[in-house]
């Protein structure tokens, strides 16, 4: 997870190698998604996905990502609901 955060932060400062590494890591997912489309559209769609990915990386706020324990606390049902289930 720290590697992703570092790559994103570096890419946001213009580090081209970090942008490239992000795209390399996501390429299998992008290619898998492209298999759901016709062969004629794949090159154009891949370009669009790369552009959208780079925009998302640029706009992503790494400081707003919740930590694990915050996620666990948010996922737990309210105390009243837990007591009602006993």
C-alpha positions as CSV (number, residue, x, y, z in Angstrom):
1,X,0.0,0.0,0.0
2,X,2.8,2.4,0.8
3,X,4.3,1.7,-2.6
4,X,1.1,2.8,-4.3
5,X,0.9,5.9,-2.1
6,X,4.5,6.8,-3.0
7,X,4.0,6.2,-6.7
8,X,0.9,8.4,-6.7
9,X,2.5,11.2,-4.8
10,X,5.5,11.1,-7.1
11,X,3.3,11.0,-10.2
12,X,1.4,14.0,-8.9
13,X,4.7,16.0,-8.8
14,X,5.4,15.1,-12.5
15,X,7.7,12.1,-12.0
16,X,7.2,10.3,-15.3
17,X,8.7,7.0,-14.2
18,X,6.1,6.8,-11.4
19,X,3.3,7.4,-13.9
20,X,4.7,4.7,-16.1
21,X,5.0,2.3,-13.2
22,X,1.4,2.9,-12.2
23,X,0.3,2.2,-15.8
24,X,2.4,-1.0,-15.9
25,X,0.8,-2.2,-12.6
26,X,-2.7,-1.6,-14.0
27,X,-2.1,-2.9,-17.5
28,X,-3.3,-6.5,-16.8
29,X,-6.6,-5.1,-15.4
30,X,-7.0,-2.7,-18.3
31,X,-6.3,-5.5,-20.8
32,X,-8.7,-7.9,-19.1
33,X,-11.4,-5.2,-19.2
34,X,-10.7,-4.6,-22.9
35,X,-11.5,-8.2,-23.7
36,X,-15.1,-7.4,-23.0
37,X,-15.2,-5.1,-26.1
38,X,-14.9,-5.7,-29.8
39,X,-11.4,-5.9,-31.2
40,X,-11.9,-2.8,-33.3
41,X,-12.6,-0.6,-30.3
42,X,-9.8,-1.8,-28.0
43,X,-7.0,0.6,-29.1
44,X,-9.2,3.7,-28.7
45,X,-10.6,2.4,-25.4
46,X,-7.2,1.6,-24.0
47,X,-6.1,5.2,-24.8
48,X,-9.2,6.5,-23.0
49,X,-8.6,4.3,-20.0
50,X,-5.0,5.4,-19.7
51,X,-6.0,9.1,-19.9
52,X,-8.7,8.5,-17.3
53,X,-6.3,6.7,-15.0
54,X,-3.7,9.5,-15.2
55,X,-6.4,12.1,-14.5
56,X,-7.6,10.0,-11.5
57,X,-4.0,9.7,-10.2
58,X,-3.5,13.4,-10.5
59,X,-6.7,14.2,-8.6
60,X,-6.4,11.5,-6.0
61,X,-5.8,12.8,-2.4
62,X,-3.6,10.3,-0.6
63,X,-4.3,12.0,2.7
64,X,-8.0,11.3,2.7
65,X,-7.6,7.5,2.5
66,X,-9.0,6.0,5.7
67,X,-6.8,3.7,7.7
68,X,-7.7,0.1,8.5
69,X,-9.1,0.7,12.0
70,X,-11.2,3.6,10.7
71,X,-12.6,1.3,8.1
72,X,-13.4,-1.4,10.7
73,X,-15.1,1.1,13.0
74,X,-17.2,2.4,10.1
75,X,-18.1,-1.2,9.0
76,X,-19.4,-2.3,12.5
77,X,-23.1,-2.1,13.0
78,X,-24.3,0.4,15.5
79,X,-24.2,-0.8,19.2
80,X,-28.0,-0.9,19.5
81,X,-28.2,-3.2,16.5
82,X,-25.6,-5.5,17.9
83,X,-27.4,-5.7,21.3
84,X,-30.7,-6.4,19.6
85,X,-29.2,-9.3,17.8
86,X,-28.2,-11.0,21.0
